[in-house]
Amino acid sequence: MLVALLWWTLDRREHANLQGKIQNEADYHASYVDADLRNRIPSLRRMVHRWEFRGEVPKDEFIHDAQAYLSDSPGLHALEWADKNLSVRWVVPLKGNESDLNLNLADEQNRRSAREEARLTRSPAMTAPVDLAHGGKGLLVFFPIYSHGEFNGFILAVFRIQEWLN
């Protein structure tokens, strides 16, 4: 009976140590993900501020900025602009993301809370993991655009989770 009690006690300690190691590893990765997102947000905010300052941005300029940002930011799958009616009008890159073009975000209930939080707080908001229109799991970050005090849509950053984590 003493041996069984000793074995059970050692097993519990080993289990607790393993749980502690797993929790430390999860905390480390969560802080890395959080830091990575925080480093990406200022550049995307600059795109929003330029839009707000100018009132709007020509499509070719948005595409140029988005392509430059995508090439410098591994793991980011696409950048999109959705107009004030919540229809996705521009997608960079378009190839492979054609299904996002003209997508009506108002119909997307699982993205609603992040979209509304961003619009109401006038600051970026991220979804929980979602099924992407073109397949796979992703995260969306909504950056609201307000030109001259009026809502003018969103710049939407699309992260494909597996690509981003890699």
N, C-alpha and C positions, 0 to 999 in steps of 0.2 A: 504494500500500500504506500509506503514511504517512497519507493522508486517511482510509482505512478504519479504521486504528488509532485515529486521533483521534476519528472518528465513534463508534466502539465505546466508547471511554473516556467520551465525553460522554453517550452513551446510558446507560451503567452508572451514572454519577453522577446523572443525572436520575431514573433508576429508584430509586436509593437515597434520593434526596431525597423522592420521592413516597411511598415506603414509610415513611419517617420521619414525614411529615405525616399519613399515614393512621394510623400507630401512635399519634401524639400525640392525634389526634382520638378514636380508640377509647379511649385512656386517660382522656381528659377525660369522655367519656360514661359510661364505667364508674365513674368516681369520683362522677359526678352520681347515677347509679342507686344506688350504694352509700350515699351520703349520704341520699338520699331514703328508702331502706329503714330506715336507722338512725334517722331522725327519726320514722318511723311506729311502730316497735317499742315504745317506752315507753308509748304510749297503749293499745296492745293488751295489753301486759303488765299495765296497771292493771285491765283487765277480768278478766284471769286472776287477779290478786291478790285482787280483790273476791270472786271465786268461791271461791278457796281459803280466804279468811278466813271467809266465811259458810257454807261447806260446800256450797252450791249457790246458783244465782241463778234467781229465777222467770222463766219464759219471757217475760212482758211486759216485764220490766226488761231482759233481754238484747236483745230486739227494739228497745226504746227506745234503749239505748246503741249498738247496732249501726247503727241508722238515723242517729243523730247523728254517729257516727264516719264513716260512708259519705258523708254530706253535706259533711263537712269534709275529706275525703280523695279528691280526684279521682284516677281511675285504679284505685282499689280496686273490684273488681267485686262481691264478696259477702263476708259474714262468716257462718260456720257454726259450729254446735256438734255435735261427734260424741261420743257417749257412750263409756263404758269398753269397750263391745263393738265400737267403731269404726263404729257406724252413725250417719249424719248425721241428727240429729233436728230441728234448727232451722236455717233458712236465711233470711238477710236480704240483699237483698229476695227474697221468694219468687217473685214474678212474673218469668218468664224463667229461673228456676233450679229449676223443679219437678223436673227430672230428678235433682237432687242430693239431694232429700229421700229419706231412708231408704237412700241409697247406702251400701253396706258397704265401708269403706275397707280392710278386711282382704283383700278380693279384688283390690285395686289394687297389682299388683307394682311398677309403675314409680314409685309413691309410697312404697314400703315403706322405703327407706333413710332418707329424711328423717323419716318418721313414727317409725321406731325410734330414730333419733338424738335426736329431740326427747324421746321418752319416757324414754330411758336417761340423757340428760344433764340432763333437766328444764329445758331452755332451747329457745328457738325454733330451728327448722331449716327450710330452704327446699329445695324440689325444684328439679331442673333443669327446663327448659321441658317441659311435658306437654300432651297433648291434653285439653281440658276436656270434661266430660260433655255440656255444652250447646253445644259447638262452639268452634273456635278454639284458639289456643295460650295457655297461661297459666303462672303460677308459683303455687305454694301454699306458705304459711308455716304450719307447725304450731306451735301454742303449747300445750304440755302443761299439764293441770290436775291438781294433786295436792291433795286435800282431806284434812286430818288424816293426811297421809303416804300416802294411797292414791290410785292413779291413777284419775282421774274423767273421762278423755276429753281432747278437744282443742278449742280455739277455732282455727278454720281461716280464714286470710285468703286470699282468691282474687283474684289479679291477672290480668286479661286483658292480655297483654303489649302489644298495640297501643294499647289505651285508656290504659294506664299510661304508655307512652312519649309518647303525644300530650299 
